[in-house]
Amino acid sequence: IATVGGDKALRVWDASNEMAIDKVLEKLDAHSSDIRSVAYSPDGSRIATVGGDKALRVWDASNEMAIDKVLEKLDAHSSDIRSVAYSPD
């Protein structure tokens, strides 16, 4: 599970135990402004984040214990970005 918010952080949670999702695997200071949206790629190998800093970042999620490598960073819009989604294919 991945969550984002106004604290500019991307958090990836351990969901292996459905009864207790309480362990953060990674906490990254991902953007310079609040993060508005997060999405996993269909194969689970990448995480995309967007936010108030007008940037799209794509993270390497192939190793769930070390999600700290930015694969792409684009200044994608001229104002804040509110949503991101992957195409199923």
Buried (B, 14 or more C-beta within 10 A) or exposed (E): EBEBEEEBBBBBBBEEEEEEEEEEBBBBEBBEEBBBBBBBBEEEEBBBBBBBBBBBBBBBBEEEEEBEEEBEEEEEEEEBBEEBEBEEE
